[in-house]
């Protein structure tokens, strides 16, 4: 492995580590918010599949398929329902 490849590999690992750290931090913040604001589950929304059609870079059409995550609705004492 060359020095440049090593730097690229290390950068990719660092980016993933930062993403995982941020995901965990957001989870901890949400958990603390739920407790502090007396949130309770009031809704569940199933994940859904969707299609996309966009122009492609070569002048054609690109077709894509995606899926949204299942979400839970949390109603809190501030009167707002948060979906996570």
PyMOL Python script that loads the backbone (N, CA, C, O; Angstrom):
from pymol import cmd

cmd.read_pdbstr("""\
ATOM      1  N   UNK A   1       0.862  -1.171   0.000  1.00  0.00           N
ATOM      2  CA  UNK A   1       0.000   0.000   0.000  1.00  0.00           C
ATOM      3  C   UNK A   1       0.905   1.230   0.000  1.00  0.00           C
ATOM      4  O   UNK A   1       1.853   1.328   0.779  1.00  0.00           O
ATOM      5  N   UNK A   2       0.590   2.155  -0.886  1.00  0.00           N
ATOM      6  CA  UNK A   2       1.373   3.391  -0.949  1.00  0.00           C
ATOM      7  C   UNK A   2       0.954   4.335   0.165  1.00  0.00           C
ATOM      8  O   UNK A   2      -0.064   4.130   0.826  1.00  0.00           O
ATOM      9  N   UNK A   3       1.751   5.365   0.360  1.00  0.00           N
ATOM     10  CA  UNK A   3       1.454   6.350   1.403  1.00  0.00           C
ATOM     11  C   UNK A   3       0.118   7.032   1.129  1.00  0.00           C
ATOM     12  O   UNK A   3      -0.668   7.240   2.054  1.00  0.00           O
ATOM     13  N   UNK A   4      -0.152   7.383  -0.128  1.00  0.00           N
ATOM     14  CA  UNK A   4      -1.409   8.047  -0.492  1.00  0.00           C
ATOM     15  C   UNK A   4      -2.603   7.135  -0.215  1.00  0.00           C
ATOM     16  O   UNK A   4      -3.628   7.593   0.289  1.00  0.00           O
ATOM     17  N   UNK A   5      -2.475   5.853  -0.539  1.00  0.00           N
ATOM     18  CA  UNK A   5      -3.557   4.906  -0.276  1.00  0.00           C
ATOM     19  C   UNK A   5      -3.800   4.761   1.221  1.00  0.00           C
ATOM     20  O   UNK A   5      -4.945   4.647   1.660  1.00  0.00           O
ATOM     21  N   UNK A   6      -2.733   4.765   1.997  1.00  0.00           N
ATOM     22  CA  UNK A   6      -2.859   4.680   3.444  1.00  0.00           C
ATOM     23  C   UNK A   6      -3.577   5.889   4.021  1.00  0.00           C
ATOM     24  O   UNK A   6      -4.411   5.756   4.917  1.00  0.00           O
ATOM     25  N   UNK A   7      -3.252   7.069   3.502  1.00  0.00           N
ATOM     26  CA  UNK A   7      -3.914   8.298   3.960  1.00  0.00           C
ATOM     27  C   UNK A   7      -5.395   8.268   3.613  1.00  0.00           C
ATOM     28  O   UNK A   7      -6.237   8.652   4.425  1.00  0.00           O
ATOM     29  N   UNK A   8      -5.711   7.811   2.407  1.00  0.00           N
ATOM     30  CA  UNK A   8      -7.115   7.721   1.979  1.00  0.00           C
ATOM     31  C   UNK A   8      -7.867   6.715   2.858  1.00  0.00           C
ATOM     32  O   UNK A   8      -8.981   6.988   3.304  1.00  0.00           O
ATOM     33  N   UNK A   9      -7.254   5.554   3.103  1.00  0.00           N
ATOM     34  CA  UNK A   9      -7.909   4.535   3.931  1.00  0.00           C
ATOM     35  C   UNK A   9      -8.125   5.064   5.345  1.00  0.00           C
ATOM     36  O   UNK A   9      -9.199   4.871   5.916  1.00  0.00           O
ATOM     37  N   UNK A  10      -7.126   5.725   5.917  1.00  0.00           N
ATOM     38  CA  UNK A  10      -7.251   6.282   7.253  1.00  0.00           C
ATOM     39  C   UNK A  10      -8.333   7.363   7.296  1.00  0.00           C
ATOM     40  O   UNK A  10      -9.077   7.459   8.273  1.00  0.00           O
ATOM     41  N   UNK A  11      -8.421   8.167   6.250  1.00  0.00           N
ATOM     42  CA  UNK A  11      -9.448   9.213   6.187  1.00  0.00           C
ATOM     43  C   UNK A  11     -10.843   8.604   6.156  1.00  0.00           C
ATOM     44  O   UNK A  11     -11.757   9.098   6.817  1.00  0.00           O
ATOM     45  N   UNK A  12     -11.003   7.536   5.392  1.00  0.00           N
ATOM     46  CA  UNK A  12     -12.308   6.877   5.307  1.00  0.00           C
ATOM     47  C   UNK A  12     -12.693   6.295   6.661  1.00  0.00           C
ATOM     48  O   UNK A  12     -13.840   6.429   7.088  1.00  0.00           O
ATOM     49  N   UNK A  13     -11.756   5.655   7.334  1.00  0.00           N
ATOM     50  CA  UNK A  13     -12.021   5.094   8.657  1.00  0.00           C
ATOM     51  C   UNK A  13     -12.383   6.210   9.630  1.00  0.00           C
ATOM     52  O   UNK A  13     -13.305   6.053  10.431  1.00  0.00           O
ATOM     53  N   UNK A  14     -11.669   7.337   9.573  1.00  0.00           N
ATOM     54  CA  UNK A  14     -11.948   8.458  10.469  1.00  0.00           C
ATOM     55  C   UNK A  14     -13.340   9.028  10.216  1.00  0.00           C
ATOM     56  O   UNK A  14     -14.050   9.363  11.165  1.00  0.00           O
ATOM     57  N   UNK A  15     -13.735   9.141   8.963  1.00  0.00           N
ATOM     58  CA  UNK A  15     -15.059   9.669   8.625  1.00  0.00           C
ATOM     59  C   UNK A  15     -16.143   8.746   9.185  1.00  0.00           C
ATOM     60  O   UNK A  15     -17.116   9.221   9.771  1.00  0.00           O
ATOM     61  N   UNK A  16     -15.983   7.439   9.010  1.00  0.00           N
ATOM     62  CA  UNK A  16     -16.967   6.500   9.540  1.00  0.00           C
ATOM     63  C   UNK A  16     -17.016   6.543  11.065  1.00  0.00           C
ATOM     64  O   UNK A  16     -18.092   6.456  11.656  1.00  0.00           O
ATOM     65  N   UNK A  17     -15.861   6.677  11.697  1.00  0.00           N
ATOM     66  CA  UNK A  17     -15.834   6.764  13.156  1.00  0.00           C
ATOM     67  C   UNK A  17     -16.572   8.009  13.630  1.00  0.00           C
ATOM     68  O   UNK A  17     -17.319   7.950  14.606  1.00  0.00           O
ATOM     69  N   UNK A  18     -16.372   9.124  12.958  1.00  0.00           N
ATOM     70  CA  UNK A  18     -17.078  10.363  13.321  1.00  0.00           C
ATOM     71  C   UNK A  18     -18.580  10.229  13.103  1.00  0.00           C
ATOM     72  O   UNK A  18     -19.368  10.740  13.899  1.00  0.00           O
ATOM     73  N   UNK A  19     -18.984   9.549  12.035  1.00  0.00           N
ATOM     74  CA  UNK A  19     -20.410   9.347  11.773  1.00  0.00           C
ATOM     75  C   UNK A  19     -21.041   8.503  12.871  1.00  0.00           C
ATOM     76  O   UNK A  19     -22.136   8.815  13.338  1.00  0.00           O
ATOM     77  N   UNK A  20     -20.369   7.445  13.286  1.00  0.00           N
ATOM     78  CA  UNK A  20     -20.897   6.579  14.345  1.00  0.00           C
ATOM     79  C   UNK A  20     -20.963   7.336  15.662  1.00  0.00           C
ATOM     80  O   UNK A  20     -21.943   7.216  16.397  1.00  0.00           O
ATOM     81  N   UNK A  21     -19.933   8.113  15.967  1.00  0.00           N
ATOM     82  CA  UNK A  21     -19.928   8.912  17.197  1.00  0.00           C
ATOM     83  C   UNK A  21     -21.101   9.901  17.207  1.00  0.00           C
ATOM     84  O   UNK A  21     -21.781  10.049  18.222  1.00  0.00           O
ATOM     85  N   UNK A  22     -21.336  10.578  16.069  1.00  0.00           N
ATOM     86  CA  UNK A  22     -22.420  11.555  15.996  1.00  0.00           C
ATOM     87  C   UNK A  22     -23.781  10.873  16.118  1.00  0.00           C
ATOM     88  O   UNK A  22     -24.682  11.405  16.766  1.00  0.00           O
ATOM     89  N   UNK A  23     -23.936   9.712  15.507  1.00  0.00           N
ATOM     90  CA  UNK A  23     -25.187   8.962  15.594  1.00  0.00           C
ATOM     91  C   UNK A  23     -25.464   8.596  17.053  1.00  0.00           C
ATOM     92  O   UNK A  23     -26.595   8.724  17.522  1.00  0.00           O
ATOM     93  N   UNK A  24     -24.432   8.139  17.769  1.00  0.00           N
ATOM     94  CA  UNK A  24     -24.598   7.776  19.176  1.00  0.00           C
ATOM     95  C   UNK A  24     -24.902   9.009  20.031  1.00  0.00           C
ATOM     96  O   UNK A  24     -25.728   8.938  20.941  1.00  0.00           O
ATOM     97  N   UNK A  25     -24.247  10.130  19.750  1.00  0.00           N
ATOM     98  CA  UNK A  25     -24.486  11.370  20.487  1.00  0.00           C
ATOM     99  C   UNK A  25     -25.930  11.831  20.318  1.00  0.00           C
ATOM    100  O   UNK A  25     -26.574  12.229  21.289  1.00  0.00           O
ATOM    101  N   UNK A  26     -26.436  11.778  19.093  1.00  0.00           N
ATOM    102  CA  UNK A  26     -27.821  12.172  18.847  1.00  0.00           C
ATOM    103  C   UNK A  26     -28.789  11.266  19.591  1.00  0.00           C
ATOM    104  O   UNK A  26     -29.807  11.733  20.103  1.00  0.00           O
ATOM    105  N   UNK A  27     -28.482   9.972  19.658  1.00  0.00           N
ATOM    106  CA  UNK A  27     -29.321   9.037  20.399  1.00  0.00           C
ATOM    107  C   UNK A  27     -29.359   9.362  21.883  1.00  0.00           C
ATOM    108  O   UNK A  27     -30.419   9.322  22.507  1.00  0.00           O
ATOM    109  N   UNK A  28     -28.196   9.684  22.449  1.00  0.00           N
ATOM    110  CA  UNK A  28     -28.141  10.045  23.873  1.00  0.00           C
ATOM    111  C   UNK A  28     -28.930  11.327  24.139  1.00  0.00           C
ATOM    112  O   UNK A  28     -29.638  11.428  25.141  1.00  0.00           O
ATOM    113  N   UNK A  29     -28.804  12.309  23.235  1.00  0.00           N
ATOM    114  CA  UNK A  29     -29.536  13.569  23.401  1.00  0.00           C
ATOM    115  C   UNK A  29     -31.043  13.333  23.336  1.00  0.00           C
ATOM    116  O   UNK A  29     -31.795  13.909  24.122  1.00  0.00           O
ATOM    117  N   UNK A  30     -31.486  12.485  22.400  1.00  0.00           N
ATOM    118  CA  UNK A  30     -32.908  12.198  22.275  1.00  0.00           C
ATOM    119  C   UNK A  30     -33.416  11.466  23.514  1.00  0.00           C
ATOM    120  O   UNK A  30     -34.496  11.773  24.017  1.00  0.00           O
ATOM    121  N   UNK A  31     -32.638  10.499  24.008  1.00  0.00           N
ATOM    122  CA  UNK A  31     -33.041   9.773  25.211  1.00  0.00           C
ATOM    123  C   UNK A  31     -33.220  10.721  26.398  1.00  0.00           C
ATOM    124  O   UNK A  31     -34.179  10.590  27.158  1.00  0.00           O
ATOM    125  N   UNK A  32     -32.309  11.665  26.556  1.00  0.00           N
ATOM    126  CA  UNK A  32     -32.414  12.646  27.651  1.00  0.00           C
ATOM    127  C   UNK A  32     -33.620  13.564  27.443  1.00  0.00           C
ATOM    128  O   UNK A  32     -34.312  13.906  28.402  1.00  0.00           O
ATOM    129  N   UNK A  33     -33.872  13.963  26.194  1.00  0.00           N
ATOM    130  CA  UNK A  33     -35.009  14.829  25.878  1.00  0.00           C
ATOM    131  C   UNK A  33     -36.325  14.117  26.196  1.00  0.00           C
ATOM    132  O   UNK A  33     -37.229  14.714  26.779  1.00  0.00           O
ATOM    133  N   UNK A  34     -36.435  12.824  25.809  1.00  0.00           N
ATOM    134  CA  UNK A  34     -37.653  12.050  26.072  1.00  0.00           C
ATOM    135  C   UNK A  34     -37.992  12.030  27.551  1.00  0.00           C
ATOM    136  O   UNK A  34     -39.152  12.188  27.931  1.00  0.00           O
ATOM    137  N   UNK A  35     -36.989  11.837  28.378  1.00  0.00           N
ATOM    138  CA  UNK A  35     -37.208  11.775  29.822  1.00  0.00           C
ATOM    139  C   UNK A  35     -37.582  13.153  30.365  1.00  0.00           C
ATOM    140  O   UNK A  35     -38.534  13.280  31.135  1.00  0.00           O
ATOM    141  N   UNK A  36     -36.841  14.178  29.968  1.00  0.00           N
ATOM    142  CA  UNK A  36     -37.054  15.529  30.492  1.00  0.00           C
ATOM    143  C   UNK A  36     -38.405  16.103  30.088  1.00  0.00           C
ATOM    144  O   UNK A  36     -38.978  16.909  30.820  1.00  0.00           O
ATOM    145  N   UNK A  37     -38.924  15.691  28.919  1.00  0.00           N
ATOM    146  CA  UNK A  37     -40.174  16.255  28.400  1.00  0.00           C
ATOM    147  C   UNK A  37     -41.338  15.268  28.432  1.00  0.00           C
ATOM    148  O   UNK A  37     -42.358  15.478  27.775  1.00  0.00           O
ATOM    149  N   UNK A  38     -41.177  14.184  29.205  1.00  0.00           N
ATOM    150  CA  UNK A  38     -42.255  13.207  29.419  1.00  0.00           C
ATOM    151  C   UNK A  38     -42.894  12.747  28.106  1.00  0.00           C
ATOM    152  O   UNK A  38     -44.117  12.770  27.962  1.00  0.00           O
ATOM    153  N   UNK A  39     -42.071  12.335  27.165  1.00  0.00           N
ATOM    154  CA  UNK A  39     -42.566  11.897  25.858  1.00  0.00           C
ATOM    155  C   UNK A  39     -43.094  10.466  25.932  1.00  0.00           C
ATOM    156  O   UNK A  39     -42.573   9.634  26.674  1.00  0.00           O
ATOM    157  N   UNK A  40     -44.131  10.200  25.155  1.00  0.00           N
ATOM    158  CA  UNK A  40     -44.681   8.849  25.074  1.00  0.00           C
ATOM    159  C   UNK A  40     -45.069   8.555  23.632  1.00  0.00           C
ATOM    160  O   UNK A  40     -45.369   9.466  22.862  1.00  0.00           O
ATOM    161  N   UNK A  41     -45.060   7.283  23.277  1.00  0.00           N
ATOM    162  CA  UNK A  41     -45.340   6.865  21.903  1.00  0.00           C
ATOM    163  C   UNK A  41     -46.822   7.048  21.611  1.00  0.00           C
ATOM    164  O   UNK A  41     -47.680   6.589  22.365  1.00  0.00           O
ATOM    165  N   UNK A  42     -47.111   7.731  20.498  1.00  0.00           N
ATOM    166  CA  UNK A  42     -48.501   7.944  20.088  1.00  0.00           C
ATOM    167  C   UNK A  42     -48.769   7.505  18.655  1.00  0.00           C
ATOM    168  O   UNK A  42     -49.924   7.491  18.229  1.00  0.00           O
ATOM    169  N   UNK A  43     -47.736   7.146  17.902  1.00  0.00           N
ATOM    170  CA  UNK A  43     -47.952   6.760  16.503  1.00  0.00           C
ATOM    171  C   UNK A  43     -46.804   5.885  16.018  1.00  0.00           C
ATOM    172  O   UNK A  43     -45.680   5.958  16.516  1.00  0.00           O
ATOM    173  N   UNK A  44     -47.121   5.067  15.043  1.00  0.00           N
ATOM    174  CA  UNK A  44     -46.112   4.282  14.328  1.00  0.00           C
ATOM    175  C   UNK A  44     -46.387   4.457  12.844  1.00  0.00           C
ATOM    176  O   UNK A  44     -47.532   4.354  12.404  1.00  0.00           O
ATOM    177  N   UNK A  45     -45.338   4.721  12.070  1.00  0.00           N
ATOM    178  CA  UNK A  45     -45.467   4.886  10.626  1.00  0.00           C
ATOM    179  C   UNK A  45     -44.561   3.845   9.972  1.00  0.00           C
ATOM    180  O   UNK A  45     -43.352   3.825  10.204  1.00  0.00           O
ATOM    181  N   UNK A  46     -45.155   2.986   9.159  1.00  0.00           N
ATOM    182  CA  UNK A  46     -44.392   1.934   8.494  1.00  0.00           C
ATOM    183  C   UNK A  46     -43.477   2.539   7.427  1.00  0.00           C
ATOM    184  O   UNK A  46     -43.781   3.583   6.850  1.00  0.00           O
ATOM    185  N   UNK A  47     -42.365   1.874   7.180  1.00  0.00           N
ATOM    186  CA  UNK A  47     -41.477   2.289   6.095  1.00  0.00           C
ATOM    187  C   UNK A  47     -42.173   2.088   4.757  1.00  0.00           C
ATOM    188  O   UNK A  47     -43.060   1.245   4.620  1.00  0.00           O
ATOM    189  N   UNK A  48     -41.760   2.869   3.784  1.00  0.00           N
ATOM    190  CA  UNK A  48     -42.392   2.795   2.472  1.00  0.00           C
ATOM    191  C   UNK A  48     -41.342   2.748   1.377  1.00  0.00           C
ATOM    192  O   UNK A  48     -40.270   3.340   1.505  1.00  0.00           O
ATOM    193  N   UNK A  49     -41.652   2.049   0.311  1.00  0.00           N
ATOM    194  CA  UNK A  49     -40.794   2.028  -0.868  1.00  0.00           C
ATOM    195  C   UNK A  49     -41.219   3.161  -1.800  1.00  0.00           C
ATOM    196  O   UNK A  49     -42.400   3.497  -1.884  1.00  0.00           O
ATOM    197  N   UNK A  50     -40.254   3.739  -2.493  1.00  0.00           N
ATOM    198  CA  UNK A  50     -40.575   4.797  -3.456  1.00  0.00           C
ATOM    199  C   UNK A  50     -39.656   4.696  -4.670  1.00  0.00           C
ATOM    200  O   UNK A  50     -38.559   4.143  -4.592  1.00  0.00           O
ATOM    201  N   UNK A  51     -40.119   5.236  -5.780  1.00  0.00           N
ATOM    202  CA  UNK A  51     -39.358   5.249  -7.025  1.00  0.00           C
ATOM    203  C   UNK A  51     -38.959   6.673  -7.359  1.00  0.00           C
ATOM    204  O   UNK A  51     -39.679   7.619  -7.041  1.00  0.00           O
ATOM    205  N   UNK A  52     -37.816   6.822  -7.997  1.00  0.00           N
ATOM    206  CA  UNK A  52     -37.385   8.136  -8.474  1.00  0.00           C
ATOM    207  C   UNK A  52     -37.004   8.035  -9.937  1.00  0.00           C
ATOM    208  O   UNK A  52     -36.491   7.014 -10.392  1.00  0.00           O
ATOM    209  N   UNK A  53     -37.262   9.104 -10.663  1.00  0.00           N
ATOM    210  CA  UNK A  53     -36.852   9.199 -12.062  1.00  0.00           C
ATOM    211  C   UNK A  53     -36.195  10.561 -12.229  1.00  0.00           C
ATOM    212  O   UNK A  53     -36.806  11.593 -11.953  1.00  0.00           O
ATOM    213  N   UNK A  54     -34.950  10.554 -12.681  1.00  0.00           N
ATOM    214  CA  UNK A  54     -34.212  11.809 -12.853  1.00  0.00           C
ATOM    215  C   UNK A  54     -33.409  11.763 -14.140  1.00  0.00           C
ATOM    216  O   UNK A  54     -33.124  10.685 -14.661  1.00  0.00           O
ATOM    217  N   UNK A  55     -33.043  12.927 -14.654  1.00  0.00           N
ATOM    218  CA  UNK A  55     -32.143  12.928 -15.814  1.00  0.00           C
ATOM    219  C   UNK A  55     -30.754  12.435 -15.390  1.00  0.00           C
ATOM    220  O   UNK A  55     -30.280  12.760 -14.302  1.00  0.00           O
ATOM    221  N   UNK A  56     -30.123  11.667 -16.238  1.00  0.00           N
ATOM    222  CA  UNK A  56     -28.786  11.182 -15.917  1.00  0.00           C
ATOM    223  C   UNK A  56     -27.743  12.078 -16.575  1.00  0.00           C
ATOM    224  O   UNK A  56     -28.069  12.916 -17.417  1.00  0.00           O
ATOM    225  N   UNK A  57     -26.505  11.894 -16.188  1.00  0.00           N
ATOM    226  CA  UNK A  57     -25.429  12.752 -16.702  1.00  0.00           C
ATOM    227  C   UNK A  57     -25.141  12.508 -18.179  1.00  0.00           C
ATOM    228  O   UNK A  57     -24.533  13.355 -18.833  1.00  0.00           O
ATOM    229  N   UNK A  58     -25.565  11.370 -18.713  1.00  0.00           N
ATOM    230  CA  UNK A  58     -25.315  11.101 -20.132  1.00  0.00           C
ATOM    231  C   UNK A  58     -26.502  11.470 -21.025  1.00  0.00           C
ATOM    232  O   UNK A  58     -26.528  11.115 -22.203  1.00  0.00           O
ATOM    233  N   UNK A  59     -27.478  12.179 -20.467  1.00  0.00           N
ATOM    234  CA  UNK A  59     -28.618  12.622 -21.257  1.00  0.00           C
ATOM    235  C   UNK A  59     -29.807  11.671 -21.220  1.00  0.00           C
ATOM    236  O   UNK A  59     -30.861  11.993 -21.769  1.00  0.00           O
ATOM    237  N   UNK A  60     -29.670  10.536 -20.603  1.00  0.00           N
ATOM    238  CA  UNK A  60     -30.765   9.576 -20.501  1.00  0.00           C
ATOM    239  C   UNK A  60     -31.584   9.808 -19.240  1.00  0.00           C
ATOM    240  O   UNK A  60     -31.585  10.893 -18.660  1.00  0.00           O
ATOM    241  N   UNK A  61     -32.265   8.775 -18.847  1.00  0.00           N
ATOM    242  CA  UNK A  61     -33.085   8.838 -17.636  1.00  0.00           C
ATOM    243  C   UNK A  61     -32.567   7.799 -16.653  1.00  0.00           C
ATOM    244  O   UNK A  61     -32.284   6.660 -17.026  1.00  0.00           O
ATOM    245  N   UNK A  62     -32.449   8.197 -15.413  1.00  0.00           N
ATOM    246  CA  UNK A  62     -32.024   7.274 -14.363  1.00  0.00           C
ATOM    247  C   UNK A  62     -33.234   6.948 -13.487  1.00  0.00           C
ATOM    248  O   UNK A  62     -33.982   7.842 -13.091  1.00  0.00           O
ATOM    249  N   UNK A  63     -33.417   5.672 -13.190  1.00  0.00           N
ATOM    250  CA  UNK A  63     -34.519   5.215 -12.357  1.00  0.00           C
ATOM    251  C   UNK A  63     -33.928   4.652 -11.070  1.00  0.00           C
ATOM    252  O   UNK A  63     -32.968   3.882 -11.101  1.00  0.00           O
ATOM    253  N   UNK A  64     -34.500   5.038  -9.956  1.00  0.00           N
ATOM    254  CA  UNK A  64     -34.013   4.558  -8.670  1.00  0.00           C
ATOM    255  C   UNK A  64     -35.144   4.071  -7.796  1.00  0.00           C
ATOM    256  O   UNK A  64     -36.301   4.448  -7.986  1.00  0.00           O
ATOM    257  N   UNK A  65     -34.808   3.239  -6.846  1.00  0.00           N
ATOM    258  CA  UNK A  65     -35.769   2.717  -5.880  1.00  0.00           C
ATOM    259  C   UNK A  65     -35.183   2.965  -4.491  1.00  0.00           C
ATOM    260  O   UNK A  65     -33.998   2.726  -4.258  1.00  0.00           O
ATOM    261  N   UNK A  66     -36.011   3.440  -3.583  1.00  0.00           N
ATOM    262  CA  UNK A  66     -35.556   3.689  -2.219  1.00  0.00           C
ATOM    263  C   UNK A  66     -36.574   3.208  -1.214  1.00  0.00           C
ATOM    264  O   UNK A  66     -37.698   2.851  -1.565  1.00  0.00           O
ATOM    265  N   UNK A  67     -36.169   3.203   0.037  1.00  0.00           N
ATOM    266  CA  UNK A  67     -37.046   2.775   1.126  1.00  0.00           C
ATOM    267  C   UNK A  67     -36.859   3.745   2.289  1.00  0.00           C
ATOM    268  O   UNK A  67     -35.733   4.077   2.662  1.00  0.00           O
ATOM    269  N   UNK A  68     -37.981   4.196   2.858  1.00  0.00           N
ATOM    270  CA  UNK A  68     -37.905   5.025   4.058  1.00  0.00           C
ATOM    271  C   UNK A  68     -37.935   4.120   5.284  1.00  0.00           C
ATOM    272  O   UNK A  68     -38.483   3.019   5.237  1.00  0.00           O
ATOM    273  N   UNK A  69     -37.354   4.581   6.365  1.00  0.00           N
ATOM    274  CA  UNK A  69     -37.343   3.811   7.611  1.00  0.00           C
ATOM    275  C   UNK A  69     -38.690   3.896   8.313  1.00  0.00           C
ATOM    276  O   UNK A  69     -39.440   4.855   8.132  1.00  0.00           O
ATOM    277  N   UNK A  70     -38.987   2.877   9.117  1.00  0.00           N
ATOM    278  CA  UNK A  70     -40.150   2.938  10.000  1.00  0.00           C
ATOM    279  C   UNK A  70     -39.900   4.041  11.020  1.00  0.00           C
ATOM    280  O   UNK A  70     -38.771   4.215  11.480  1.00  0.00           O
ATOM    281  N   UNK A  71     -40.945   4.789  11.378  1.00  0.00           N
ATOM    282  CA  UNK A  71     -40.792   5.865  12.344  1.00  0.00           C
ATOM    283  C   UNK A  71     -41.800   5.730  13.475  1.00  0.00           C
ATOM    284  O   UNK A  71     -42.903   5.213  13.298  1.00  0.00           O
ATOM    285  N   UNK A  72     -41.390   6.207  14.632  1.00  0.00           N
ATOM    286  CA  UNK A  72     -42.246   6.211  15.807  1.00  0.00           C
ATOM    287  C   UNK A  72     -42.551   7.651  16.172  1.00  0.00           C
ATOM    288  O   UNK A  72     -41.647   8.484  16.229  1.00  0.00           O
ATOM    289  N   UNK A  73     -43.826   7.951  16.421  1.00  0.00           N
ATOM    290  CA  UNK A  73     -44.229   9.296  16.832  1.00  0.00           C
ATOM    291  C   UNK A  73     -44.226   9.403  18.349  1.00  0.00           C
ATOM    292  O   UNK A  73     -44.867   8.606  19.033  1.00  0.00           O
ATOM    293  N   UNK A  74     -43.510  10.379  18.870  1.00  0.00           N
ATOM    294  CA  UNK A  74     -43.407  10.629  20.306  1.00  0.00           C
ATOM    295  C   UNK A  74     -44.059  11.967  20.609  1.00  0.00           C
ATOM    296  O   UNK A  74     -43.591  12.998  20.125  1.00  0.00           O
ATOM    297  N   UNK A  75     -45.131  11.979  21.400  1.00  0.00           N
ATOM    298  CA  UNK A  75     -45.764  13.226  21.816  1.00  0.00           C
ATOM    299  C   UNK A  75     -45.200  13.605  23.181  1.00  0.00           C
ATOM    300  O   UNK A  75     -45.153  12.793  24.105  1.00  0.00           O
ATOM    301  N   UNK A  76     -44.772  14.869  23.278  1.00  0.00           N
ATOM    302  CA  UNK A  76     -44.089  15.338  24.488  1.00  0.00           C
ATOM    303  C   UNK A  76     -44.915  16.425  25.159  1.00  0.00           C
ATOM    304  O   UNK A  76     -45.893  16.914  24.594  1.00  0.00           O
ATOM    305  N   UNK A  77     -44.509  16.803  26.381  1.00  0.00           N
ATOM    306  CA  UNK A  77     -45.277  17.782  27.139  1.00  0.00           C
ATOM    307  C   UNK A  77     -45.194  19.193  26.558  1.00  0.00           C
ATOM    308  O   UNK A  77     -45.843  20.104  27.074  1.00  0.00           O
ATOM    309  N   UNK A  78     -44.420  19.391  25.509  1.00  0.00           N
ATOM    310  CA  UNK A  78     -44.410  20.695  24.829  1.00  0.00           C
ATOM    311  C   UNK A  78     -45.483  20.749  23.741  1.00  0.00           C
ATOM    312  O   UNK A  78     -45.603  21.745  23.028  1.00  0.00           O
ATOM    313  N   UNK A  79     -46.274  19.651  23.616  1.00  0.00           N
ATOM    314  CA  UNK A  79     -47.383  19.616  22.649  1.00  0.00           C
ATOM    315  C   UNK A  79     -46.961  19.232  21.234  1.00  0.00           C
ATOM    316  O   UNK A  79     -47.795  19.222  20.328  1.00  0.00           O
ATOM    317  N   UNK A  80     -45.704  18.921  21.031  1.00  0.00           N
ATOM    318  CA  UNK A  80     -45.198  18.592  19.705  1.00  0.00           C
ATOM    319  C   UNK A  80     -45.012  17.079  19.606  1.00  0.00           C
ATOM    320  O   UNK A  80     -44.564  16.437  20.556  1.00  0.00           O
ATOM    321  N   UNK A  81     -45.362  16.514  18.445  1.00  0.00           N
ATOM    322  CA  UNK A  81     -45.100  15.095  18.175  1.00  0.00           C
ATOM    323  C   UNK A  81     -43.858  15.019  17.317  1.00  0.00           C
ATOM    324  O   UNK A  81     -43.810  15.577  16.220  1.00  0.00           O
ATOM    325  N   UNK A  82     -42.857  14.327  17.820  1.00  0.00           N
ATOM    326  CA  UNK A  82     -41.586  14.146  17.128  1.00  0.00           C
ATOM    327  C   UNK A  82     -41.555  12.753  16.537  1.00  0.00           C
ATOM    328  O   UNK A  82     -41.916  11.789  17.212  1.00  0.00           O
ATOM    329  N   UNK A  83     -41.132  12.627  15.290  1.00  0.00           N
ATOM    330  CA  UNK A  83     -41.029  11.326  14.642  1.00  0.00           C
ATOM    331  C   UNK A  83     -39.550  10.945  14.547  1.00  0.00           C
ATOM    332  O   UNK A  83     -38.730  11.681  13.998  1.00  0.00           O
ATOM    333  N   UNK A  84     -39.244   9.789  15.090  1.00  0.00           N
ATOM    334  CA  UNK A  84     -37.869   9.292  15.099  1.00  0.00           C
ATOM    335  C   UNK A  84     -37.844   7.878  14.566  1.00  0.00           C
ATOM    336  O   UNK A  84     -36.778   7.267  14.487  1.00  0.00           O
TER     337      UNK A  84
END
""", "prot")
cmd.dss("prot")
cmd.show_as("cartoon", "prot")
cmd.util.cbc("prot")
cmd.orient("prot")
